[in-house]
């Protein structure tokens, strides 16, 4: 800063400034004196202050002048690391987005004789002050500057390309870019988005650019049938995630979402949005290293102004294939309990004391069991039910999410306790069960109506009559409305109303339940024929260790049980139904699916408790390949 510039800022003559700084200001009024001194201090003026020390000695001091320092801590970490490794110290200034403040900092940097400067200009006009550094041969590395500056920048366009590429890899073609207005990062991400579409010969339209500030952007998602979103800012992704949930649309079931995310130290565990980390720390390290090369006149080739660090997605939790390409999901409407299992020598009898040998507490209830069974077999599954306001409910949520069961259909009833089942288990695997319904009893037909969005893209709905008949009837009707087939386990029913039976595609009673529902018939064949004639399109009567009997159009057949030692029969039917639906939805025939389901049931009853005993797809199919390899076939189905 020269004396002429100080005089201009103060609105006085050069001689007046000279007199004041040389203590010859006796005839100058105090107001003028104070104004000039204030400007002299603010702009770090000293006589001959623009002339560097004649020795040109290095100070090993680097300046960092930022537009704003509010969101640059990780970049500063990288700058500091590089500086320290090379024996330099840092002098940091924050312009607070003010060109006036920026100029004051420039004069301070000159006064402190920095060896080099990393400069993030406030605006394009900031370039007019570049001469202060050029005059003193101080090298400058610009970052994040406008196009008029030879700036170092993170390659946000390439990151936008990689985000888009990830969605294309998952077969999305109807995608959009969620941006912030007046954001350079957003502009560059959109540029990469557009280039990726072009490289893959996909059409680009400006309507693919959605702005988080647009109140109608959610409506546009629906209008354009968007299946995947590329987001330039993680905060925008969180807003989208929240609004989707509020409207009963879910990530990634209904919409895949990928985003850039600041390089934060603490990972955000919920919601788990698939992201690329913005490499601010690595960028800071790189720019500082480039500046030091200039300061030390090290020539090692031309510097790359666009910085790109190899980065992997932190997860793929918010990415799936478009729903129209996926096999349909399965919805389970049923009870959710905590199962308390008591191992006993013999089942309780009236008037006798039963000694408990050991106990175990696990997730249970036919709804929960079937949902976990389906999920373990690789299918997308939503569970609809009620839990209470207690510690059990928290454990249930935690377990279901660990098993990848979608829990949006589960409601916590603040006035009830979670249902419980008390299971008495003999050594031979036979059991007796008593149930405390708890919150399960509060699930109503209205609840089903309010959660009907969960039936979208469902192929099968699994129903258990442990819930009330009105609830089961409403669920069956809703499933049919959305094109799903219903599988009913008629536990605890004395009759199946005609209104319910007309919506049942597959009825799966065990031998005792079949006898209760039609006591007028004694044989299994007669009972199955009765159900078939009364509306059930397919009847499967499970027979425990004797397998099952199938009655359908053109099929009347017994299937033997799989060869497993029975330890706990409690969850056999749940495992059977889970596997039956999972393989039917994949395109296996009814008979093939029944055979596979008998293996799944066999695995389950060979171990104690239900949820821990439910078999995963890999283990199940490995076992089947050893016994009946012809039973399995390679289906062209996209798995979730």
N, C-alpha and C positions, 0 to 999 in steps of 0.2 A: 504494500500500500504506500503510495507516494504522498508527499506533503500537499501536492496539488489536489489529489483525490480527497484527502482529509478536509481541505478548505472547501471543496465543492459540497461534501456531505454536510458540513457545518453551516454553509451559506455565508462564509466570510472570505477575506482575502488570504493569499498565501503568507503575506507578511504578518497578518494577525496570528495565524497559527504558529509561525516561527517565534514571535514574541512570547506567546503563552508557553510554549514548550521550553523556551530558554529563559524563563522567569524574568522577562522584560515587559510584563503586562500591567504596569502600574496604572496606565491610562485606559485600560480596557475594563468595561463593566463586568460585574461578577456573573451576571446571567450568561453573557457570551463566553466568558472564561470557562464556566462549568460545562456549557454545552460542548465546547471544543475538547475539553479534557475527557468528557464522557466518551466522545467518538474516538479519541486517540486510544483510550483504554480498550474500548470494544473491538477496535480493528487492529489492536496490537502494533500501533505505529511507534517506531523509534527512529531517530535520525540515522539515515543510512541502513535502516532495517531490512531493506530489500537486497542488501549486498551480503553475500555469504562470507563467512570468515575466510580470510585470505589463504589460510592453510588448507582449505577444502577437506579438513579432517572428517572422516566418517563418524556419524553419531550412533550407528546401528539402531536407529529409531525409525520405525515405519508408521506412517499415518493411516488411519482408517476413517474415512468420512462417509457416513451413511445418510441416505435420505431420511430413514427412520430406523431406530434400533429396536423397535418394539417386538419384531418377529424374526430377529436374526441371531438369536443366541447360539444356535447350532453352527451357523456359518462362522460366527466369531470364534467358536471353539476350534474349528478347523484352521482358521487364520492364526490363532494363538499357538496352536500346536506346531504349525510349520515355522512360524517365526522363532519359537523357542529352540526348535531343532537346529536352526541355522544361526543361532546366537543373536537374535534381534529382539527388541522390545516393541510394544505397541502403544500408540497414542490414539485413543478412540474419541470421535466426535459424532454427535447426533444432530443433523440439521433440522429435525422435526418438521420436515416437508416445507421449510421456509427458505427462500433464496437469500433473504437478508441474513438469517442465522448462518447459512452456508458460507457466505462471504466472510463473515467474522471468523469462522473456523479456519477458512483458508489462510487468513492473515496470521492466525495463531500457529498453524502448521509451518508456515514460512519462518516465523520467528523462532520456532523450536528446531529449525534446520533438519527436518526429517530427510532420510535418505531416499525414500520412495513413498508413494501414496496409492492406496486402494480407494477409489472414489465412486460412490453411487450418486449420480447427479440428481438434484431435485427435479429439474426439468431441462428441456432443450437449451434454454437461454443460459444455463450454467456454464456452457462451453466458453462463454466470453471471458471467464476467469482463468481459463487454462494457461494463459500466458504467464501468470505468476510463477507457475512451476517450470514452464519451459525456459523462462529467463534464468532460472537458477539450476537448470539441467537436472531437475528432479523427475525421475521417471514416474509415470502414472499408469495404473491399470484400472480402467473403468469397469464397473459391473452394473448390470441391469439398466443400462442407459438406453435412450431412444436410438432410433436407427442412425441418427447423425453422429453417434459416438462409436468408435471401434471398441465395443463392449464385450466383456466376458459374460456369458449367460449359460444358465442350465438349459439343456436342450429339451424344453417342454414339448416341442413338436414331436420329437422322437418318443417321448413318454406317452403322449396322446396316441401315437401310432401303436405302441405296444399295448395300451389299454384296449384299443379297438381290435387289435389282432387277437387278443384273448377271447373276446366275445365271438369273433368269427370262427375261432377254433372250436367253440361250443355250438356252432351251426346257427348263430344268430345272423339274420339279415335285416330285420326291422329294428334298427338301433338309432339312438339319438345321443346328443352330447349336451350335458347339463353344465351351464356356464354361469359366470358372474359378469355383469355388465361392467365395462370400462376396466377390465382386468387383462393385463398383458399376458399373464399365464393362461387365462381362458382362451385368448385369441390364438396362442401358439398351440394349445391342446387341440383346438378346433381345426387348426391347419394340419396337424398330424392325423386327426380323425378323418379328414377329407382325403388326404393322400392315401391312407390305408384302404379306404373304400375304392379309390381309383385303381390302386395296384391290384385289387381283387376283383376288378371289373364290376363293382356294385355302384348303383346310381347314388349321387349325392344331391340333396336339395336343401335349401336354406331352412326349410321347416324342420330339419333335423336338429337345428340349434335351439335349445330350450334354455330359458334364463330363469334362475331361481327367484328373481324379483317379479316375474310375470305371474299374476294371480291365477291365470288360466293354464299354467303349464301342466298341472295334473290332468286336466281335461284333454289337453293335446296328447298326452301319453295314451289315453284311451282311444281318442279319435284316430290316431295314426297307427294303432295296434302295435305299439312299441313293446319289444320283448327284452331289450337290453339297453343299459344306460352307461355311458362313459362320463364320469364327473371330474371336473378340474379341481374341485375343492372338497375336502373331507367334510367340512361344515355343511355344505350343500347336500352331500350324501346322507348325512344324519337327518337333515330336515326331510328329505325325500323318504327315507326309511320310516320316519315317524308318521308322515302323512299317509303312506301306503298302509301302515298298520291300522291307522284310524279308519280307513275306508275298507278294511277287511281284505286288502290285497297284501301279499307277502313276498318277501325276498328270501330265497330265489325262486320259490314255486311259481309266482306270477311274473316276476321281473328279475332279471339278472342285473347286478350292479357292480361296476369296477370304478375305482377312484384313485386319485393321487392323495397321498397323506404326508403331512410334515413328518420329518424324522424325529418323532417324539421319543423320549427316553422310556416312558411307561406305556406299554401296549394297552390299547382300548379293547377290552375283552367282549363288550357288548355295546352295540350290535357288531358282529364280526363281519365287516365289509372288506371284501377282497381288494387289496390296495398295493400300489407301488410306492415305496418310500422316496420322497424327494431328497436327493443327496446333498443337503445344504452343508453339512460338515465337510464332506469330501470336496465340494466345490470351493469352500473357503480355503481349504488346505492347498488346492491346486492353484488358485489365483495368487495366494501369498507366495507360493513357491515360484510362480512365473515372475512376480515382481522382484523377488530377491535375485533371480537370474539377470534381470535388467540392471539392478543396482550393482551387481558384481560383474556385469558385462560378460556373462557366460552365454556363448552362442551354441545352441544345440538344436537348430532347426526352427522352423516357423511355428509360432504359438497357435494353438487351436482355440478359437474364441468360443466355440460351442462345446460345453462340457457335458459328457454323458458317462455315467457310471453304471456298470452292469448291475441290474437289480432284478430280484425275483419277487413274485407275488407272495405276500405274507400268508395267504391262505386262498382257497377257492370256495370258501363257505357261502359266499353270496353269488355264486355262478352256477347255473344249471343250463341244460339245453332248453330251448323253447318248449312250452307246454304242449304245443301241437305236434311236436316230434317225440315227446316222451310217451312211454306206455302209461296208461292211466293209473292214478293213485288209488289207494284203498282207504276208506273211511271206516272207523270202528266206533260204534255207539254202545257203551257198556259201562259196567261198574269198575270203580277204581278203589282198591282197598290196600291196607297193610295186612299181609297174611302172617298170622302167628301160628307156626307149625309146632305141634307137640308130638314127639315120638313116644309111642306107648306100646305095651305088650299086647293089649287088646282094646278094642274100641269101647268107649264108655257105655255102661248099661245101667238101667234104673236100679237104684238101691245098692250099687257097688261103687267102691272107691277105685279110681283109675290112677295108677302111678305114672307120672311123666318122667321119661328117661332123659330127654334133652329138648331144647326149644330153639327155634330160629325165627327171625322176623325179616320179611322181605316184601317187596312190592307184589301186589296181587290184584285180584278182581279180573273177571273174564275180559272186560274191555282192555285193561292194561296188559294182560297176558297176550291177548291176540295182537294188540298193536306192536308190542315188542317182538313177537314172533314174526310178524310181517316185515318189520324193519330189519331184523337180523337176516332175512332172506333177500335183502337188497331192494325192497320196494319202498316207495314214498307212502307214508301213512299218517293220517290225522286222527287223533283220538278226541271224542266228544264225551264229556262227563263232568262230574262235580267232585270237589274235594273240600275238606273243612278248613277252618282257620286254626291250625295247630302245627306242631313240629312235624307230624307225619306228612302233611301236605308239602312242606318244603322238601322233604326227602324224596317224595314222589316226583315232584317237578325235576329235581336234580337227576334222579335215575332215568326218567323218561328222556330228558334232553341228552343225557349221556348215551342213551340207546338210539338217538336220532329220530325220536318220535315227535311229530309236530304237535305242539301243546296249545295252539291258539284256541282250540275248542274246549279247553278245560277251564272251569270257573271255580274260584275259591269262594265258598259260602261262608261269610263272616260269622254266621250265627250257628253253625253246625260243626261237628267234629268229622274227621275223615272216617269213611267206612272201614270196618275191620272184619276179617274172617279168621275164625279159630278152627284150625285143621288138626284133627286127631289122626295120626298116621301109624298103621300097624307095620310090622316087619315085612309082611307079604305085599305091601304097597297099597292095600285097601285103605280107604279113608272115610271119615265122617266130618262134615263141615257145619259149623254154626256161624251165622252172619249177623253183624251189627251194621245195618244199612248206612247210618249216618247221613252224610251229604248226598249220597247216591239217591236217596229217596226224594230229594228236592229237585231233581232234574225234571223239567216239565215240557209239554209239547211246545209251549211258547219259546222255551230255550232252544229247542231244535229249529224252530222257525227263524229265530234271531241269529243262528249260526249256520244257516243253510248255505252261505257262501263257501263253506268248507267242502261242500259236495261237488263244487265245480271240478270238472275233469276227473271225476271218480269213476272207476270201472266196477268196483264192488263195494258193498256196505255190509259189514259184519255186525250182526245184532244178537244180543243175549237178552232173554226174557227175565233175567234177574231184575231188570228195570220194569217200571209199570207198563201195562199194556198200552195206555194212551201214548206214552213216550215212544215205545217201539213202533206203534202204528204210524205215528207222525214221521218218525225217522225213515221207515220203509217207504212211505208215500213221497217224502222229500227226495230220497235216493232215486226213485223212479222218475221223478220230475227232472232230474239231472242226468238221466240215462244210465244209471248204475243198476247192477243186479244185486239182489239181497240174499244173504246167507243167514239163516236163523238157527240158533241153538236154543230149543224150547225148554230150557231149564225151569223148573218150578211152575210150569203151566199145567193146568188140568184140561184145557181145551185151547185150540187156536182159532180165534174168531175168523169168520169168513172175510171180513174187511181186511184183516191182516194177511190171511193166507193168499189172497189174490195178488198181493205184492211180493210174495216170497218166491224166489227162483230156486233156491236150494235149502231144503230142510234137513238139519243134522241132529236128530235125537239119538240118545243112547238107548239101550234095550229097555231100561226101566222107564225112561221118559216116553218111549213109544207105547209101552203097555198102559201107562196112565192116560195118554191122549186117546187111545182107542182100545179100551179094555174088552170090547166085544170080539176082538180078534186075538188069537193066541200065537200064530206063527209070524215070523219076521216078514215073510213074503206078503201075507195078508195085510199086515200093518202098513208096509210100504205102499201096497196097492191102494189102501184106504187114503193115505195122505196124497198120493198121486191123483186119485180121482177127485179129491176135494180141493185141488188147485195148485199144489206144490209141483213145479215143473221137474224137479229132481229131488229124490229122497235118498239120503245116505244114513243108514242106521248103524251106528258104531257098536261093536260087540266086544270091546276090551281085548283080551288075549286071543279072541277068535277072529279079529280083523273087523270087517264091515261088510254091509250089503248095500249095493247100489241099484236103484230103480229110476230109470229115466226113459224117454221116448226111444223104444227099440233096444233098451239095455236092461237086463235083470241079471245081476252077477254078484258073487261073493268074492271078496279079496282077503287073503290071509294077512295076519298081522306080521310086522317085521320081527325078526328074531332078536329080541332084546330081553334082558332080565328086568322084570318089573320091580322098581324100588318105591316109586311114588306116582300113583295114577292121577293125581289131582289135575295136572295140566295137559293130559293127553289129548283131550278133545280140542283145547285151545290151540295146541301145536298143530293138530290135524287141520283145523279150519284155516289157520294162518297160511299153512303151506298150500292147501287146496286153492285158496283165492289167489295166492301169489303166482302159482304156476298156470292157473286158468287165465289170468290177466296177461300172461306172457305168451299165450297162444298154444299151450299144451292142450290136448284133448281131455275130456272129462275123465276117461279111464286112466290116462297117463298121470293126470293130476292126483287122482285118488291113490294110485300106487306110491307116488312120491310123498303124499301126505302121510301114508302109513309109516314110512321111514322116519319122517319128522316126529310123529307121535311116539314112535319107538325110542328114539333118542331121548325125548323129554321124560318119559316115564322111567328111564334107566337111571335117573339121578333125582336127588331130593330137591324139593321146592320147584317152582315153575319157571320164573324169569331166568334164573341162572342156568336152568336146564334146557332152555330153548336153543335150538341148533342154528348155527349160521350157515349161509348158503355154501361156502367153500367146503366145509366139513361134510355137509349133507351130500353134496354132489360127488365128492371124493369117495364116500362110502357107497353111493349108488353105482358109480362106475366100476367098483370092485364086484358088485353083486349083479346088477342089471345094466350094463353099459348101453344097451340098446334103448333104454328108457329115456335117456337124456338126448337132446338134440340142440344144435346151435341155432338159436333164434336171432333174427335180425331186429333186435329190440334195443333201444337206447335205455340203459339203466340209469337210475337217479344216483 
